[in-house]
Amino acid sequence: MQHDAVLAETIGIRGHGDDAIEAYTARPMDAAPRGGVIVIHHMPGYDAATKEITRRFATMGHHAICPNLYTREAPGADPDDAAATARAQGGVPDERFVGDAAGAARWLRSLPTSNGRVATIGFCSGGRQSVLAGIEVDVQAAIDCYGAFVVGTPPEGFPLKVGPLDDRIGELRAPLLGLFGNDDSYPSPAQVDELEKLLQEHGKTYEFHRYDDAGHAFFSVDRPSYRVAAAVDGWQRIRDFLARHLATQGA
């Protein structure tokens, strides 16, 4: 009989500046060596849907952790309130995010059953941050789910004060999987084209999949934007990508 128990819990880890931040983790309870996934939450925050995604990675056979990037803005607050507070302050500064992601990677590698390999995945604003992690953090794979402003600049009045990463794509250290909806505005199909061109010019390993009749947040099962066909195919792409890049080397 296969042992498929999963442990999910809230913990504290050390993030940017050695700050103590909250994180949600899920991991298989058997003794097999395995890689880990850093789940980067979307702009609405560290919510029930993101925790469900974190648990899903554990059922797929990976250690997973989702750091609460809004811990400092609103410790202990409901996700909506924390997200509103963070949004009013322009979002999470890139430098601080990188420190928190590095702390999550350290925690994953500290587990006795870690094989030392770590991936990052982000949705919405987290998609851009996942690419940033692939540049700045020691990870072996990065997944961008419709991350806005990897290229292109935010429109006037946009709440997040972020800049594009187009001038840093040459520094990308990890293979990149990108999943995008062709009806999205941020990123638009033209912006996805621009990112793909940059990846090609710099000789980066990447894999893009684009879906018709899908816009932003097509993975979000609790929103009208959810698109079954795109999400089902996208999850299979994620599963295959992680199986390749998180496998124990030499196994």
Disulfide bonds with the S-S distance in Angstrom:
none
